Amino acid sequence: MIPMLTLLTCLDHTAGDRLIQQISFAGHDIVARLDTAHDLVSAIRGRTPDGIVVSATRRHLTLDVLAEADDAGIRMVAVAADDAERRYALSLGLFEVVDARASWNDIEALLRGGVAVPRSSAPDGGAGTVIAVWGPAGAPGRTTVAIQLAAELAFRGRTVVLVDADTYGGSVAPSLGMLDESPSFAAACRLASRDSLTLAELERIASRYASPRSAFWILSGIGRASRWPELGADRVTTVLSTCRQWVDYVIVDTGFNLETDEEISSDMFAPRRNAATLAALRQADRVVAVGSADPIGLSRFLRAHVDLLEQVETAEISVVINRLRASSVGSNAQHQVQQTLGRFGGLDDAVFVPLDTAGVDAAVLAGKTVLDAAPRSPVRSAIAQLVDRSIVAPSPQGTSRREARQAARQEQRGGPLQMLRARRLG
């Protein structure tokens, strides 16, 4: 005989009445019916139920609820009335999400079984957007821009994976304070080479950055440059194609080198060090080209930009000029740099990111995104402008002042919960 379950519910009126009736009819015990996330947190601390059924709204589901449930080892299923609510639950790291019209039998199966794989988490049509972040030699700030792009897109309610595909040494994980002994992007490439890469495997190997403002997946890069042969072109292409089915946006932090001279090698099947970068650029729907706002950085960017155009066939290119400051280019710095871009590169629509050493250093020191460590930083404002202007339309979800105030209050109570839900493996 299958044992009955003891349950906590925190549901809105739309789904609550129907599900509670079905739960009672099935003979399960509802020990408490809660109305808000705050009430649910208190109830979890005072009881040890077998499961929790919660509506996927900000009123009923928060990171505090997930933290308490994880600490107590209680399974939870979220009920989503629409796509926005489903995305909200996914952004927090809860993947056991069902439609509000689902029957109790479907919910019970998740409560008694393993972790649900969010195979419907990709946008309608099953094709997420790949954005490659590239820049020339000289560390113009590719990784910083890539991390902030991922954070801003997640802040707007999108599901995101940040991929570190730099074959000269990955830096995404260290920038976010993650001790990563096993690079997950290399692991994904190995699975791809064996035709074993699935959405479930991606979720198993990926890490998770989570905070009250944004949450996204991370496929971390190689820490030792000598491991570059693991990131072959075919493998990278397969991984990015699979990621398209997994999330709304795939942000790829690429290497700087676009050279193809290595292909004159007599061994036609030998691995190519720059293959991962070139494969990512060819897979991309949009390329964010990052240059540094100083005479040397601009010279490098303009020369390498010509090579970039040869590698990118159909993707749109957004130019980001990083670390803008008058001390390196003179007064009216933005105008000076804009004139240089227009005269020597024919570029007249760049996004300028001001130098904010204090804000970026605070983020690296804390192992956070700039969005979390310095939300009023001009770096954050510039990347947000790029996201809203060129990538997604402004959305009230995740961008309202009310939500910003709520997030600030959560930080004051205890700070962002770094890596709270790194992997939900049951």
Buried (B, 14 or more C-beta within 10 A) or exposed (E): EEEEBBBBBBBBEEBBEBBBEBBEEEEBEBBBBBBEBBBBBBBBEEEEBBBBBBBBBBEBBBBBBBBBBBEEEBBBBBBBBEEBBBBBBBBBBBBBBBBBEBEBEEBBBBBEEEBBBBEEBBBEEEEBBBBBBBBBEBBBBBBBBBBBBBBBBBBBBBBBBBBBBBBBBBBBBBBBBBEBEEBBBBBBBBBBBEEEBBBEBBBBBBBBBBBBBBBBBBBBBBBEEEBBEBBBBEBBBBBBBBBBBBBBBBBBBBBBBBEBEEEEEEEEEEBBBBBBBBBBBBBBBBBBBBBBBBEEBBBBBBEBBEBBEEBBEEBEBBBBBBBBEEEBBEEEBBEBBBEBBEEBBEBEEBBBBBBBEEBBEBBBEBBBBBBBBBBEBBBBBBBBBBBBEBBBEEBEBBBEEEBBEBBEEBBEEEEBBBBBBBBBEE
